[in-house]
Amino acid sequence: MLENLYWLGHASFRIVGPPTVYVDPWKLAAGAPKADLVLITHDHHDHFSPDDVAKIATPETSFVAPASVANKLTGDVHIVRPGDVLTVQGVAIRAVPAYNLTKQFHPKSAGHVGYVVEIGGRTIYVAGDTDHIPEMATLRVDIALLPVGGRYTMTADEAAEAANAMRPRWAVPTHYGSVVGGPSDAERFKRLCRVPVEILSVTVP
């Protein structure tokens, strides 16, 4: 179920279908494979890095992002808001809300997004920077990529509550090991989850 899903550190992933899809590429190693499709959740520096996008972009690369990011990109750019549904590079994509409930870092009014993508016969939920928000209750996915670092997003405990409510076939902790959080948060998330959890090692490149 998790083959061809690569954690690149923090909140950055590569999903190989084909096509090759990147989510929030940041601090990419030299020689990273080129992207067919890049998904950006919001405009914070650890999620939208123009320098890292340039490392993997080609003239044929497509981008999906909220307006705050899309206006800084060129080429085949698709602007999304929470609730939008589209197909790009053969990948079915649904933009879903991502926001904080009581913290000021990611207000709902900012229009930040997560994504549900269907690729290789799997549905993958990329939560983005979010708390355990009510909209998660309607999601039914194979794999959920959930932030566990706390401070800016869910804590490990809150992320486990979200996973246990959603019941994906697999849950994967994200958003730790760099800006906030550490391996202990991922391990706590795994202990508290009642669904299978895979703690991925960072892939280079």
Secondary structure, DSSP 8 states (H G I E B T S, - for coil): --TTEEEEETTEEEEESSSEEEES--S--TT----SEEE---SSTTT--HHHHHHH--TT-EEEE-HHHHTT--SEEEE--TT-EEEETTEEEEEEE---SS-SSS-GGG--EEEEEEETTEEEEE--S--S-GGGGG---SEEEEE---SSS--HHHHHHHHHHH--SEEEEES-SSSS--HHHHHHHHHH-SS-B----B---
